[in-house]
Amino acid sequence: MISIKHIHENDIDLCYELDSNTISLWSKKQWAKEFQKEGIKVFGLLLSNLVIGICVFHVVLDEAQINFFVISQKFRNQGFGSYLMRYLIKQCEKLNINKLFLEVSHINVPAEKFYSSFDFSTVGIRRNYYKDGSDALLKEKILTTK
């Protein structure tokens, strides 16, 4: 059974473990700092009782930034990422978010294709942004029109 639950600060170890086994984006200390930020929302995608995906997004007024989005390696390409992204978009719509932003490495072609399938468009580039020297593609999705 698939479900989504709110992840709390006391689940930092769980977040860090999934991160370490996938994209290795943040240290445990960085995870702790992320939970302290105002406007941060963290959701976990569960298959039975196993967390197989995490999404962290930061709401500021009528915009949101996806700071972290990952599905466990062995559960990729099975629709779980799409399930989590659809949930995130619905949450943003409930919060009256107009624009959703994210960054993705230009060498992460599968992720870029995934985000494009949800109508994220590239609106900028941060050169040599990641540790490996790759560029960050700044992506934006318009959620509502005024």
Helices and strands as residue ranges (DSSP letters): E 2-6, G 9-11, H 12-20, H 28-36, E 40-47, E 50-60, E 63-71, G 73-75, H 80-94, E 99-105, H 109-117, E 121-126, E 136-142
